[in-house]
Amino acid sequence: MDLTRIVYCAVYAVVLICYFFSETSGNFPRRVVNKCIMATMFLAYFLYESHRNGYWNTPLFVLCIIAFAFSWLGDVLLLFNFMYGGISFMVGNVFFQAYLIALAVQNEVAFSSIWWAIPLIVAVASVFFILHFTKKVDFKKTGVLMPVYVLTVTGHGILSVAVASAVGGLHLWLLSAGLVLFMISDYFLTVHKFIKHEKWVLRCNSGTYFAGMMLAAVSFTFI
């Protein structure tokens, strides 16, 4: 196993464990520093490994760079403004989807192999739209934007599984695992923000998201 990957994962895990405590410590500056370190770690490692392994030579790869960059920006903005952070993440989610679709086209994946992802994405996202329009959950100032956001993150999570199943390879399966964890993290975030304000829910949100982004970054160590 690549030594750089081992060191990166070990350090990242330690920083993430620290964040479980700083996030709920009530010490905002400490939380900002801890979170920004993690976000910068996954972005920097992704850029380093993807360049080292030749991903930058593919024109469509710019879509993935934009997706990671907006995820990093979303992490920073979310510390200060929930709406701006969510919009940044939403942009990143759309670019993750665009990258996955481009990969499917590049690998000549038949639509019949991945079509099942569409009704599944719609079905999952519909739950959030129903909760909003029936007033079962009050999404407060975000309003309908919250279900729309969930649609975008569910889109890249489920689509990643469909594309990985059709194309195969360790890179895509690790990327898919990361994006699925990213998707799950936002379900936890929705619960914490609008339904149940519990520390363990918030930690589940952070744990699944940052573990997911670590896997997504690590996936680019494989070709």
Sequence and secondary structure as in RCSB ss.txt:
>XXXX:A:sequence
MDLTRIVYCAVYAVVLICYFFSETSGNFPRRVVNKCIMATMFLAYFLYESHRNGYWNTPLFVLCIIAFAFSWLGD
VLLLFNFMYGGISFMVGNVFFQAYLIALAVQNEVAFSSIWWAIPLIVAVASVFFILHFTKKVDFKKTGVLMPVYV
LTVTGHGILSVAVASAVGGLHLWLLSAGLVLFMISDYFLTVHKFIKHEKWVLRCNSGTYFAGMMLAAVSFTFI
>XXXX:A:secstr
  HHHHHHHHHHHHHHHHHHHHTTSS HHHHHHHHHHHHHHHHHHHHHHHHHTTGGGSTTHHHHHHHHHHHHHHH
HHHTT HHHHHHHHHHHHHHHHHHHHHHHHHTT  HHHHTTHHHHHHHHHHHHHHHHHTTSS  GGGTTHHHHHH
HHHHHHHHHHHHHHHHH  HHHHHHHHHHHHHHHHHHHHHHHHHT   HHHHHHHHHHHHHHHHHHHHGGG  
